[in-house]
């Protein structure tokens, strides 16, 4: 083949090869730039929050019965799937949470959302340990006024209410009449005293009148302790030792502490900011001039009839009631409701009229100021306190809920049945007690000592009067 022809053929082949390489390279580049199947924009669903805070989970501490906790777990699971936020939901006892809370907040080691007593929320807000919240409009707008009182301070809301649970007296109707001759609890203090003076009881190893002289009662107790003898007594009133508000509720129900009457200088007609100038020029709220009253000395002879039930007790409070070891117990209604029947009766709060009453337990969610999951924490709270979600809790528990207007109308009959009248209406006397809840909680410690005969009634009365003179934050 002539040299010129060979050169032409080689040039043509080289040109063809270059064209082929160019097209292959372009296709390869396009192939390399295509997204991987798992990264296709149309298929990729991972939530932004899960990416931004990878490795962090939303820690939440609550205190609920197992049945209600299971329902909350379901709701929290829906929240996780919907928002892609990992939730570590823990059910602890109220005492465990309360004992650890102050230190864990100080060390910034607490959970991101915590369920605590509504009465305690303001205490932590005042120390700067909490973040303000913005509850859903329908949840907050139609919440009871007394709940707003304990959760608000300085123009902000510091807790979102979750449920309400009134304390109620329970008793064993089968055992009560044979023991003390009555079928249901008396109403007034006078009636209680009359009932307690009637029967004879086996106390401190011997038959004693229910109303012995204080000195003889205490001397028997002291002698029994000195001789290391087992005290045999039949208490009238029991409550869970770890719950200070149960004791306060019992004292209000019996009339040991009572709210002032409506006519006391028309207290309820005074504006909230009314103040009275004392001789020392100290400005005190109207509650200082008209505090709640007490009848402690009238109950001196009955102190031995009160018995707190410790978690270490051989019998639970329910065993004591069912077996007739105690006449009455005061417990949250949600705990009593599943047990109602032939062996257990309950006094409805609507049947109690001022000056007597009972406390209403309320639990709320708080968000610590140190949390790194503020947005997620508030989102979770809004999710589980939504009106529709609250209805789920209502259907599976005996709680009352601070719900929306619609659901509030639906459960209005329940409110009238389960809540004392002073809680339904905006009663200033109740608000004053709630404003001093922390002081009352501390005072109850010495009440316990008084019941043991270790604190003089005069000291207890003096402390009680003094606590109403304090100006709580509002």
Buried (B, 14 or more C-beta within 10 A) or exposed (E): EEEEEEEEEEEEEEEEEEEEEEEEEEEEEEEEEEEEEEEEEEEEEEEEBBEEBEEBBBBBBBBBBEEBBEBBBEBBEEBBEEBBBBBEBEBBEBBEBBEBBBEBBEEEEBBBBBBBBBBBBBBBBBEEBBBBBEBBEBBBEBBBBBBBBBBBBEEEBBBBBBBBBBBBBBBBEBBBEEBBEBEEBBBEBEEBBEBBEEEEBEBBEEEBBBBBEBEEBBBBBEEBEEEEEEEEBBBBBBBBBBBBBBBBBBBBBBBBBBBBEBEBEEBBEBEEEEBBEEEEEEEBBBBBBBBBBBBBEBBBBBBBBBBBBEEEBEEEBBEBBBEBBBBBBBBBBBBBBEBEEEBBBBBBBBEBEBBBBBBBBBBBBBBBBBBEBBEBBBBBBBBBBBBEBBBBBBEBBBBBBBBBEEBBEEBEEBBEBBBBBBBBBBBBBBBBBBBBBBBBBEBBEBBBEBBEBEBEBEEBBEBBBEBBBBEBEE
